[in-house]
């Protein structure tokens, strides 16, 4: 599976790649030169809008995105790398990039809003930052946007 490193100008893209289940390194405080080094060391494809990328990268893989629009950026990467946008979505923490795990509902009762706790049966949690996820309205809205960008996406 392809692993990405995304520069600080593309934070929203990093989040959406993680939503799709892509292993995506993102640190908005990391200088570009260090990001290049990190992507090379980790064998990641560097995604950037920095037109001076060729000054920093002599070897390794990178994509220079032309569009400022998130939908266009997503479309470009999905097409270029033939990304599976259905099988792995919602499997990574959008904050720290770690794969989430299904957890027993009782274990998240104190951290989930009462209405959500009562209304949903399955919860996932990030083992690193402990953020809890469930299939609420945010998932519906995310899928709606994905269907707008990729009309063939299934619910």
Buried (B, 14 or more C-beta within 10 A) or exposed (E): EBBBBBBBBBEEBBBBBBBBBBBBBBBEEBEBEEBBBBBBEEEBBBBBBBEEBEEBBEEBBBBBBEEEEBBEBBBBBBEEBEBEBBEBBBBBBBEBBBBBEEBEBEEBEEEBEEEBBEEEEEBBBBEEEEBBBBBBEEBEEBBEBBEEBBEEBEE
